[in-house]
Amino acid sequence: MLISRLERLGLGILTQSCPPELVDRVVGDAGRKEKRRRLLSARFTVYFVLAMCLFPQADYLEVLRLMKAGESTLRP
């Protein structure tokens, strides 16, 4: 199953394809730089949306569970 492959990768494939520095720069260029520290960072939200697009058959909670495994690379 596709989800189990993602689980084994720990979502590292997203951070390889779109490095955190690139995501931060794009968020800043779009004028959406964070003004306050929030529970979900802008970086995490971008990776979450990308993961949801890659795996549309998974529900939000499943995608979040998979992202939790690779969270250290997604949060500054």
PyMOL Python script that loads the backbone (N, CA, C, O; Angstrom):
from pymol import cmd

cmd.read_pdbstr("""\
ATOM      1  N   MET A   1       0.844  -1.191   0.000  1.00  0.00           N
ATOM      2  CA  MET A   1       0.000   0.000   0.000  1.00  0.00           C
ATOM      3  C   MET A   1       0.886   1.251   0.000  1.00  0.00           C
ATOM      4  O   MET A   1       1.968   1.251   0.587  1.00  0.00           O
ATOM      5  N   LEU A   2       0.426   2.298  -0.653  1.00  0.00           N
ATOM      6  CA  LEU A   2       1.170   3.531  -0.797  1.00  0.00           C
ATOM      7  C   LEU A   2       1.452   4.209   0.540  1.00  0.00           C
ATOM      8  O   LEU A   2       2.546   4.735   0.745  1.00  0.00           O
ATOM      9  N   ILE A   3       0.487   4.203   1.445  1.00  0.00           N
ATOM     10  CA  ILE A   3       0.652   4.856   2.746  1.00  0.00           C
ATOM     11  C   ILE A   3       1.783   4.192   3.533  1.00  0.00           C
ATOM     12  O   ILE A   3       2.588   4.887   4.154  1.00  0.00           O
ATOM     13  N   SER A   4       1.854   2.886   3.517  1.00  0.00           N
ATOM     14  CA  SER A   4       2.911   2.224   4.282  1.00  0.00           C
ATOM     15  C   SER A   4       4.290   2.571   3.726  1.00  0.00           C
ATOM     16  O   SER A   4       5.264   2.614   4.479  1.00  0.00           O
ATOM     17  N   ARG A   5       4.386   2.817   2.430  1.00  0.00           N
ATOM     18  CA  ARG A   5       5.669   3.264   1.862  1.00  0.00           C
ATOM     19  C   ARG A   5       6.044   4.632   2.414  1.00  0.00           C
ATOM     20  O   ARG A   5       7.195   4.861   2.783  1.00  0.00           O
ATOM     21  N   LEU A   6       5.077   5.538   2.470  1.00  0.00           N
ATOM     22  CA  LEU A   6       5.320   6.854   3.031  1.00  0.00           C
ATOM     23  C   LEU A   6       5.735   6.747   4.491  1.00  0.00           C
ATOM     24  O   LEU A   6       6.635   7.454   4.944  1.00  0.00           O
ATOM     25  N   GLU A   7       5.077   5.865   5.215  1.00  0.00           N
ATOM     26  CA  GLU A   7       5.394   5.680   6.624  1.00  0.00           C
ATOM     27  C   GLU A   7       6.841   5.237   6.790  1.00  0.00           C
ATOM     28  O   GLU A   7       7.537   5.718   7.684  1.00  0.00           O
ATOM     29  N   ARG A   8       7.298   4.328   5.940  1.00  0.00           N
ATOM     30  CA  ARG A   8       8.686   3.862   6.015  1.00  0.00           C
ATOM     31  C   ARG A   8       9.667   4.978   5.672  1.00  0.00           C
ATOM     32  O   ARG A   8      10.763   5.031   6.230  1.00  0.00           O
ATOM     33  N   LEU A   9       9.290   5.854   4.776  1.00  0.00           N
ATOM     34  CA  LEU A   9      10.165   6.970   4.413  1.00  0.00           C
ATOM     35  C   LEU A   9      10.193   8.045   5.493  1.00  0.00           C
ATOM     36  O   LEU A   9      11.125   8.847   5.548  1.00  0.00           O
ATOM     37  N   GLY A  10       9.182   8.063   6.345  1.00  0.00           N
ATOM     38  CA  GLY A  10       9.119   9.083   7.391  1.00  0.00           C
ATOM     39  C   GLY A  10       8.972  10.483   6.829  1.00  0.00           C
ATOM     40  O   GLY A  10       9.391  11.455   7.458  1.00  0.00           O
ATOM     41  N   LEU A  11       8.377  10.595   5.644  1.00  0.00           N
ATOM     42  CA  LEU A  11       8.181  11.860   4.949  1.00  0.00           C
ATOM     43  C   LEU A  11       9.490  12.564   4.604  1.00  0.00           C
ATOM     44  O   LEU A  11       9.481  13.738   4.235  1.00  0.00           O
ATOM     45  N   GLY A  12      10.595  11.871   4.718  1.00  0.00           N
ATOM     46  CA  GLY A  12      11.875  12.453   4.345  1.00  0.00           C
ATOM     47  C   GLY A  12      11.933  12.829   2.884  1.00  0.00           C
ATOM     48  O   GLY A  12      12.698  13.709   2.489  1.00  0.00           O
ATOM     49  N   ILE A  13      11.127  12.166   2.084  1.00  0.00           N
ATOM     50  CA  ILE A  13      11.118  12.468   0.655  1.00  0.00           C
ATOM     51  C   ILE A  13      10.652  13.895   0.398  1.00  0.00           C
ATOM     52  O   ILE A  13      11.127  14.540  -0.537  1.00  0.00           O
ATOM     53  N   LEU A  14       9.734  14.393   1.208  1.00  0.00           N
ATOM     54  CA  LEU A  14       9.278  15.773   1.032  1.00  0.00           C
ATOM     55  C   LEU A  14      10.374  16.767   1.375  1.00  0.00           C
ATOM     56  O   LEU A  14      10.554  17.760   0.670  1.00  0.00           O
ATOM     57  N   THR A  15      11.100  16.513   2.438  1.00  0.00           N
ATOM     58  CA  THR A  15      12.156  17.445   2.830  1.00  0.00           C
ATOM     59  C   THR A  15      13.352  17.365   1.896  1.00  0.00           C
ATOM     60  O   THR A  15      14.136  18.311   1.818  1.00  0.00           O
ATOM     61  N   GLN A  16      13.506  16.249   1.184  1.00  0.00           N
ATOM     62  CA  GLN A  16      14.568  16.161   0.173  1.00  0.00           C
ATOM     63  C   GLN A  16      14.152  16.933  -1.077  1.00  0.00           C
ATOM     64  O   GLN A  16      14.964  17.644  -1.669  1.00  0.00           O
ATOM     65  N   SER A  17      12.894  16.795  -1.476  1.00  0.00           N
ATOM     66  CA  SER A  17      12.400  17.467  -2.678  1.00  0.00           C
ATOM     67  C   SER A  17      12.238  18.964  -2.463  1.00  0.00           C
ATOM     68  O   SER A  17      12.541  19.764  -3.348  1.00  0.00           O
ATOM     69  N   CYS A  18      11.762  19.333  -1.294  1.00  0.00           N
ATOM     70  CA  CYS A  18      11.531  20.733  -0.932  1.00  0.00           C
ATOM     71  C   CYS A  18      12.228  21.001   0.389  1.00  0.00           C
ATOM     72  O   CYS A  18      11.613  20.870   1.447  1.00  0.00           O
ATOM     73  N   PRO A  19      13.505  21.375   0.347  1.00  0.00           N
ATOM     74  CA  PRO A  19      14.243  21.608   1.597  1.00  0.00           C
ATOM     75  C   PRO A  19      13.578  22.687   2.457  1.00  0.00           C
ATOM     76  O   PRO A  19      12.957  23.607   1.924  1.00  0.00           O
ATOM     77  N   PRO A  20      13.705  22.579   3.771  1.00  0.00           N
ATOM     78  CA  PRO A  20      13.083  23.561   4.667  1.00  0.00           C
ATOM     79  C   PRO A  20      13.460  25.005   4.342  1.00  0.00           C
ATOM     80  O   PRO A  20      12.629  25.903   4.481  1.00  0.00           O
ATOM     81  N   GLU A  21      14.697  25.239   3.910  1.00  0.00           N
ATOM     82  CA  GLU A  21      15.125  26.599   3.568  1.00  0.00           C
ATOM     83  C   GLU A  21      14.319  27.146   2.387  1.00  0.00           C
ATOM     84  O   GLU A  21      13.961  28.324   2.366  1.00  0.00           O
ATOM     85  N   LEU A  22      14.038  26.290   1.412  1.00  0.00           N
ATOM     86  CA  LEU A  22      13.241  26.690   0.260  1.00  0.00           C
ATOM     87  C   LEU A  22      11.811  27.019   0.680  1.00  0.00           C
ATOM     88  O   LEU A  22      11.251  28.029   0.253  1.00  0.00           O
ATOM     89  N   VAL A  23      11.227  26.172   1.512  1.00  0.00           N
ATOM     90  CA  VAL A  23       9.859  26.403   1.984  1.00  0.00           C
ATOM     91  C   VAL A  23       9.791  27.724   2.754  1.00  0.00           C
ATOM     92  O   VAL A  23       8.870  28.515   2.548  1.00  0.00           O
ATOM     93  N   ASP A  24      10.754  27.963   3.632  1.00  0.00           N
ATOM     94  CA  ASP A  24      10.772  29.207   4.407  1.00  0.00           C
ATOM     95  C   ASP A  24      10.894  30.423   3.491  1.00  0.00           C
ATOM     96  O   ASP A  24      10.234  31.438   3.712  1.00  0.00           O
ATOM     97  N   ARG A  25      11.743  30.319   2.458  1.00  0.00           N
ATOM     98  CA  ARG A  25      11.930  31.436   1.530  1.00  0.00           C
ATOM     99  C   ARG A  25      10.653  31.716   0.741  1.00  0.00           C
ATOM    100  O   ARG A  25      10.280  32.874   0.557  1.00  0.00           O
ATOM    101  N   VAL A  26       9.983  30.665   0.276  1.00  0.00           N
ATOM    102  CA  VAL A  26       8.746  30.838  -0.492  1.00  0.00           C
ATOM    103  C   VAL A  26       7.645  31.437   0.383  1.00  0.00           C
ATOM    104  O   VAL A  26       6.907  32.318  -0.060  1.00  0.00           O
ATOM    105  N   VAL A  27       7.536  30.967   1.607  1.00  0.00           N
ATOM    106  CA  VAL A  27       6.543  31.533   2.533  1.00  0.00           C
ATOM    107  C   VAL A  27       6.835  33.016   2.763  1.00  0.00           C
ATOM    108  O   VAL A  27       5.920  33.839   2.770  1.00  0.00           O
ATOM    109  N   GLY A  28       8.103  33.350   2.948  1.00  0.00           N
ATOM    110  CA  GLY A  28       8.482  34.751   3.138  1.00  0.00           C
ATOM    111  C   GLY A  28       8.214  35.594   1.907  1.00  0.00           C
ATOM    112  O   GLY A  28       7.706  36.710   2.015  1.00  0.00           O
ATOM    113  N   ASP A  29       8.555  35.064   0.725  1.00  0.00           N
ATOM    114  CA  ASP A  29       8.327  35.793  -0.530  1.00  0.00           C
ATOM    115  C   ASP A  29       6.838  36.029  -0.781  1.00  0.00           C
ATOM    116  O   ASP A  29       6.457  37.018  -1.408  1.00  0.00           O
ATOM    117  N   ALA A  30       6.011  35.126  -0.294  1.00  0.00           N
ATOM    118  CA  ALA A  30       4.560  35.275  -0.462  1.00  0.00           C
ATOM    119  C   ALA A  30       3.967  36.261   0.545  1.00  0.00           C
ATOM    120  O   ALA A  30       2.768  36.540   0.519  1.00  0.00           O
ATOM    121  N   GLY A  31       4.809  36.780   1.423  1.00  0.00           N
ATOM    122  CA  GLY A  31       4.333  37.738   2.420  1.00  0.00           C
ATOM    123  C   GLY A  31       3.566  37.084   3.556  1.00  0.00           C
ATOM    124  O   GLY A  31       2.749  37.733   4.209  1.00  0.00           O
ATOM    125  N   ARG A  32       3.820  35.817   3.795  1.00  0.00           N
ATOM    126  CA  ARG A  32       3.109  35.081   4.831  1.00  0.00           C
ATOM    127  C   ARG A  32       4.027  34.637   5.960  1.00  0.00           C
ATOM    128  O   ARG A  32       3.767  33.639   6.632  1.00  0.00           O
ATOM    129  N   LYS A  33       5.105  35.391   6.161  1.00  0.00           N
ATOM    130  CA  LYS A  33       6.033  35.070   7.238  1.00  0.00           C
ATOM    131  C   LYS A  33       5.309  35.179   8.579  1.00  0.00           C
ATOM    132  O   LYS A  33       4.471  36.058   8.779  1.00  0.00           O
ATOM    133  N   GLU A  34       5.645  34.283   9.477  1.00  0.00           N
ATOM    134  CA  GLU A  34       4.954  34.242  10.769  1.00  0.00           C
ATOM    135  C   GLU A  34       5.295  35.463  11.615  1.00  0.00           C
ATOM    136  O   GLU A  34       6.454  35.864  11.722  1.00  0.00           O
ATOM    137  N   LYS A  35       4.263  36.039  12.208  1.00  0.00           N
ATOM    138  CA  LYS A  35       4.448  37.168  13.103  1.00  0.00           C
ATOM    139  C   LYS A  35       4.479  36.706  14.557  1.00  0.00           C
ATOM    140  O   LYS A  35       5.073  37.351  15.421  1.00  0.00           O
ATOM    141  N   ARG A  36       3.825  35.574  14.804  1.00  0.00           N
ATOM    142  CA  ARG A  36       3.780  34.988  16.154  1.00  0.00           C
ATOM    143  C   ARG A  36       4.097  33.513  16.057  1.00  0.00           C
ATOM    144  O   ARG A  36       3.943  32.899  15.002  1.00  0.00           O
ATOM    145  N   ARG A  37       4.535  32.957  17.151  1.00  0.00           N
ATOM    146  CA  ARG A  37       4.787  31.513  17.209  1.00  0.00           C
ATOM    147  C   ARG A  37       3.454  30.814  17.434  1.00  0.00           C
ATOM    148  O   ARG A  37       2.733  31.126  18.381  1.00  0.00           O
ATOM    149  N   ARG A  38       3.135  29.878  16.570  1.00  0.00           N
ATOM    150  CA  ARG A  38       1.868  29.158  16.633  1.00  0.00           C
ATOM    151  C   ARG A  38       2.119  27.674  16.826  1.00  0.00           C
ATOM    152  O   ARG A  38       3.248  27.196  16.711  1.00  0.00           O
ATOM    153  N   LEU A  39       1.046  26.958  17.121  1.00  0.00           N
ATOM    154  CA  LEU A  39       1.133  25.518  17.317  1.00  0.00           C
ATOM    155  C   LEU A  39       1.648  24.824  16.055  1.00  0.00           C
ATOM    156  O   LEU A  39       2.517  23.956  16.133  1.00  0.00           O
ATOM    157  N   LEU A  40       1.114  25.206  14.900  1.00  0.00           N
ATOM    158  CA  LEU A  40       1.576  24.657  13.620  1.00  0.00           C
ATOM    159  C   LEU A  40       2.300  25.757  12.862  1.00  0.00           C
ATOM    160  O   LEU A  40       1.711  26.784  12.524  1.00  0.00           O
ATOM    161  N   SER A  41       3.575  25.536  12.599  1.00  0.00           N
ATOM    162  CA  SER A  41       4.360  26.537  11.881  1.00  0.00           C
ATOM    163  C   SER A  41       3.940  26.589  10.419  1.00  0.00           C
ATOM    164  O   SER A  41       3.296  25.669   9.916  1.00  0.00           O
ATOM    165  N   ALA A  42       4.307  27.666   9.744  1.00  0.00           N
ATOM    166  CA  ALA A  42       4.021  27.791   8.319  1.00  0.00           C
ATOM    167  C   ALA A  42       4.711  26.672   7.551  1.00  0.00           C
ATOM    168  O   ALA A  42       4.142  26.111   6.615  1.00  0.00           O
ATOM    169  N   ARG A  43       5.921  26.354   7.944  1.00  0.00           N
ATOM    170  CA  ARG A  43       6.668  25.274   7.293  1.00  0.00           C
ATOM    171  C   ARG A  43       5.921  23.944   7.415  1.00  0.00           C
ATOM    172  O   ARG A  43       5.751  23.227   6.429  1.00  0.00           O
ATOM    173  N   PHE A  44       5.484  23.627   8.618  1.00  0.00           N
ATOM    174  CA  PHE A  44       4.757  22.375   8.837  1.00  0.00           C
ATOM    175  C   PHE A  44       3.482  22.343   8.003  1.00  0.00           C
ATOM    176  O   PHE A  44       3.130  21.307   7.437  1.00  0.00           O
ATOM    177  N   THR A  45       2.790  23.476   7.928  1.00  0.00           N
ATOM    178  CA  THR A  45       1.543  23.548   7.171  1.00  0.00           C
ATOM    179  C   THR A  45       1.788  23.299   5.684  1.00  0.00           C
ATOM    180  O   THR A  45       0.998  22.613   5.036  1.00  0.00           O
ATOM    181  N   VAL A  46       2.874  23.847   5.137  1.00  0.00           N
ATOM    182  CA  VAL A  46       3.205  23.610   3.727  1.00  0.00           C
ATOM    183  C   VAL A  46       3.446  22.126   3.490  1.00  0.00           C
ATOM    184  O   VAL A  46       2.915  21.560   2.534  1.00  0.00           O
ATOM    185  N   TYR A  47       4.237  21.491   4.343  1.00  0.00           N
ATOM    186  CA  TYR A  47       4.502  20.064   4.185  1.00  0.00           C
ATOM    187  C   TYR A  47       3.219  19.232   4.366  1.00  0.00           C
ATOM    188  O   TYR A  47       3.038  18.216   3.695  1.00  0.00           O
ATOM    189  N   PHE A  48       2.352  19.658   5.253  1.00  0.00           N
ATOM    190  CA  PHE A  48       1.082  18.957   5.461  1.00  0.00           C
ATOM    191  C   PHE A  48       0.224  19.002   4.197  1.00  0.00           C
ATOM    192  O   PHE A  48      -0.336  17.984   3.790  1.00  0.00           O
ATOM    193  N   VAL A  49       0.121  20.180   3.576  1.00  0.00           N
ATOM    194  CA  VAL A  49      -0.657  20.313   2.347  1.00  0.00           C
ATOM    195  C   VAL A  49      -0.038  19.469   1.232  1.00  0.00           C
ATOM    196  O   VAL A  49      -0.764  18.817   0.482  1.00  0.00           O
ATOM    197  N   LEU A  50       1.288  19.473   1.115  1.00  0.00           N
ATOM    198  CA  LEU A  50       1.951  18.644   0.104  1.00  0.00           C
ATOM    199  C   LEU A  50       1.666  17.165   0.336  1.00  0.00           C
ATOM    200  O   LEU A  50       1.394  16.427  -0.611  1.00  0.00           O
ATOM    201  N   ALA A  51       1.728  16.734   1.588  1.00  0.00           N
ATOM    202  CA  ALA A  51       1.461  15.327   1.908  1.00  0.00           C
ATOM    203  C   ALA A  51       0.014  14.958   1.597  1.00  0.00           C
ATOM    204  O   ALA A  51      -0.258  13.861   1.108  1.00  0.00           O
ATOM    205  N   MET A  52      -0.916  15.873   1.879  1.00  0.00           N
ATOM    206  CA  MET A  52      -2.319  15.595   1.566  1.00  0.00           C
ATOM    207  C   MET A  52      -2.517  15.468   0.058  1.00  0.00           C
ATOM    208  O   MET A  52      -3.323  14.652  -0.390  1.00  0.00           O
ATOM    209  N   CYS A  53      -1.794  16.264  -0.731  1.00  0.00           N
ATOM    210  CA  CYS A  53      -1.901  16.169  -2.188  1.00  0.00           C
ATOM    211  C   CYS A  53      -1.298  14.868  -2.706  1.00  0.00           C
ATOM    212  O   CYS A  53      -1.807  14.282  -3.662  1.00  0.00           O
ATOM    213  N   LEU A  54      -0.231  14.423  -2.088  1.00  0.00           N
ATOM    214  CA  LEU A  54       0.406  13.182  -2.519  1.00  0.00           C
ATOM    215  C   LEU A  54      -0.434  11.954  -2.187  1.00  0.00           C
ATOM    216  O   LEU A  54      -0.391  10.953  -2.902  1.00  0.00           O
ATOM    217  N   PHE A  55      -1.196  12.035  -1.101  1.00  0.00           N
ATOM    218  CA  PHE A  55      -1.975  10.890  -0.631  1.00  0.00           C
ATOM    219  C   PHE A  55      -3.426  11.283  -0.374  1.00  0.00           C
ATOM    220  O   PHE A  55      -3.862  11.335   0.777  1.00  0.00           O
ATOM    221  N   PRO A  56      -4.172  11.560  -1.436  1.00  0.00           N
ATOM    222  CA  PRO A  56      -5.562  12.020  -1.259  1.00  0.00           C
ATOM    223  C   PRO A  56      -6.480  10.963  -0.652  1.00  0.00           C
ATOM    224  O   PRO A  56      -7.543  11.303  -0.133  1.00  0.00           O
ATOM    225  N   GLN A  57      -6.096   9.695  -0.707  1.00  0.00           N
ATOM    226  CA  GLN A  57      -6.958   8.645  -0.147  1.00  0.00           C
ATOM    227  C   GLN A  57      -6.858   8.582   1.385  1.00  0.00           C
ATOM    228  O   GLN A  57      -7.691   7.946   2.032  1.00  0.00           O
ATOM    229  N   ALA A  58      -5.864   9.226   1.956  1.00  0.00           N
ATOM    230  CA  ALA A  58      -5.693   9.217   3.412  1.00  0.00           C
ATOM    231  C   ALA A  58      -6.460  10.380   4.033  1.00  0.00           C
ATOM    232  O   ALA A  58      -6.556  11.456   3.444  1.00  0.00           O
ATOM    233  N   ASP A  59      -7.004  10.153   5.226  1.00  0.00           N
ATOM    234  CA  ASP A  59      -7.683  11.253   5.898  1.00  0.00           C
ATOM    235  C   ASP A  59      -6.649  12.143   6.599  1.00  0.00           C
ATOM    236  O   ASP A  59      -5.479  11.780   6.719  1.00  0.00           O
ATOM    237  N   TYR A  60      -7.102  13.307   7.055  1.00  0.00           N
ATOM    238  CA  TYR A  60      -6.201  14.285   7.665  1.00  0.00           C
ATOM    239  C   TYR A  60      -5.430  13.702   8.845  1.00  0.00           C
ATOM    240  O   TYR A  60      -4.227  13.925   8.979  1.00  0.00           O
ATOM    241  N   LEU A  61      -6.121  12.963   9.691  1.00  0.00           N
ATOM    242  CA  LEU A  61      -5.469  12.421  10.886  1.00  0.00           C
ATOM    243  C   LEU A  61      -4.385  11.413  10.531  1.00  0.00           C
ATOM    244  O   LEU A  61      -3.354  11.353  11.202  1.00  0.00           O
ATOM    245  N   GLU A  62      -4.604  10.623   9.490  1.00  0.00           N
ATOM    246  CA  GLU A  62      -3.589   9.670   9.053  1.00  0.00           C
ATOM    247  C   GLU A  62      -2.358  10.401   8.523  1.00  0.00           C
ATOM    248  O   GLU A  62      -1.228  10.009   8.816  1.00  0.00           O
ATOM    249  N   VAL A  63      -2.568  11.449   7.753  1.00  0.00           N
ATOM    250  CA  VAL A  63      -1.446  12.233   7.239  1.00  0.00           C
ATOM    251  C   VAL A  63      -0.691  12.888   8.397  1.00  0.00           C
ATOM    252  O   VAL A  63       0.540  12.896   8.406  1.00  0.00           O
ATOM    253  N   LEU A  64      -1.413  13.433   9.367  1.00  0.00           N
ATOM    254  CA  LEU A  64      -0.750  14.023  10.538  1.00  0.00           C
ATOM    255  C   LEU A  64       0.035  12.987  11.327  1.00  0.00           C
ATOM    256  O   LEU A  64       1.129  13.275  11.813  1.00  0.00           O
ATOM    257  N   ARG A  65      -0.516  11.780  11.460  1.00  0.00           N
ATOM    258  CA  ARG A  65       0.200  10.719  12.167  1.00  0.00           C
ATOM    259  C   ARG A  65       1.506  10.387  11.457  1.00  0.00           C
ATOM    260  O   ARG A  65       2.538  10.202  12.101  1.00  0.00           O
ATOM    261  N   LEU A  66       1.459  10.314  10.144  1.00  0.00           N
ATOM    262  CA  LEU A  66       2.670  10.026   9.377  1.00  0.00           C
ATOM    263  C   LEU A  66       3.682  11.161   9.489  1.00  0.00           C
ATOM    264  O   LEU A  66       4.889  10.924   9.551  1.00  0.00           O
ATOM    265  N   MET A  67       3.193  12.371   9.514  1.00  0.00           N
ATOM    266  CA  MET A  67       4.094  13.516   9.626  1.00  0.00           C
ATOM    267  C   MET A  67       4.722  13.599  11.008  1.00  0.00           C
ATOM    268  O   MET A  67       5.849  14.074  11.150  1.00  0.00           O
ATOM    269  N   LYS A  68       4.019  13.152  12.006  1.00  0.00           N
ATOM    270  CA  LYS A  68       4.537  13.182  13.376  1.00  0.00           C
ATOM    271  C   LYS A  68       5.841  12.397  13.471  1.00  0.00           C
ATOM    272  O   LYS A  68       6.735  12.758  14.237  1.00  0.00           O
ATOM    273  N   ALA A  69       5.947  11.326  12.694  1.00  0.00           N
ATOM    274  CA  ALA A  69       7.161  10.495  12.707  1.00  0.00           C
ATOM    275  C   ALA A  69       8.363  11.287  12.202  1.00  0.00           C
ATOM    276  O   ALA A  69       9.481  11.055  12.662  1.00  0.00           O
ATOM    277  N   GLY A  70       8.162  12.217  11.267  1.00  0.00           N
ATOM    278  CA  GLY A  70       9.275  12.979  10.734  1.00  0.00           C
ATOM    279  C   GLY A  70       9.279  14.424  11.187  1.00  0.00           C
ATOM    280  O   GLY A  70       9.883  15.280  10.540  1.00  0.00           O
ATOM    281  N   GLU A  71       8.613  14.701  12.288  1.00  0.00           N
ATOM    282  CA  GLU A  71       8.411  16.077  12.727  1.00  0.00           C
ATOM    283  C   GLU A  71       9.696  16.840  12.987  1.00  0.00           C
ATOM    284  O   GLU A  71       9.733  18.045  12.742  1.00  0.00           O
ATOM    285  N   SER A  72      10.738  16.209  13.466  1.00  0.00           N
ATOM    286  CA  SER A  72      11.962  16.937  13.807  1.00  0.00           C
ATOM    287  C   SER A  72      12.561  17.633  12.585  1.00  0.00           C
ATOM    288  O   SER A  72      13.232  18.654  12.735  1.00  0.00           O
ATOM    289  N   THR A  73      12.337  17.111  11.390  1.00  0.00           N
ATOM    290  CA  THR A  73      12.866  17.762  10.201  1.00  0.00           C
ATOM    291  C   THR A  73      11.922  18.809   9.661  1.00  0.00           C
ATOM    292  O   THR A  73      12.322  19.609   8.815  1.00  0.00           O
ATOM    293  N   LEU A  74      10.675  18.836  10.120  1.00  0.00           N
ATOM    294  CA  LEU A  74       9.699  19.765   9.598  1.00  0.00           C
ATOM    295  C   LEU A  74       9.554  21.013  10.442  1.00  0.00           C
ATOM    296  O   LEU A  74       9.029  22.017   9.961  1.00  0.00           O
ATOM    297  N   ARG A  75       9.999  20.980  11.673  1.00  0.00           N
ATOM    298  CA  ARG A  75       9.882  22.150  12.558  1.00  0.00           C
ATOM    299  C   ARG A  75      11.243  22.784  12.753  1.00  0.00           C
ATOM    300  O   ARG A  75      12.247  22.083  12.885  1.00  0.00           O
ATOM    301  N   PRO A  76      11.282  24.114  12.771  1.00  0.00           N
ATOM    302  CA  PRO A  76      12.582  24.783  13.012  1.00  0.00           C
ATOM    303  C   PRO A  76      13.059  24.565  14.425  1.00  0.00           C
ATOM    304  O   PRO A  76      14.126  25.052  14.798  1.00  0.00           O
TER     305      PRO A  76
END
""", "prot")
cmd.dss("prot")
cmd.show_as("cartoon", "prot")
cmd.util.cbc("prot")
cmd.orient("prot")
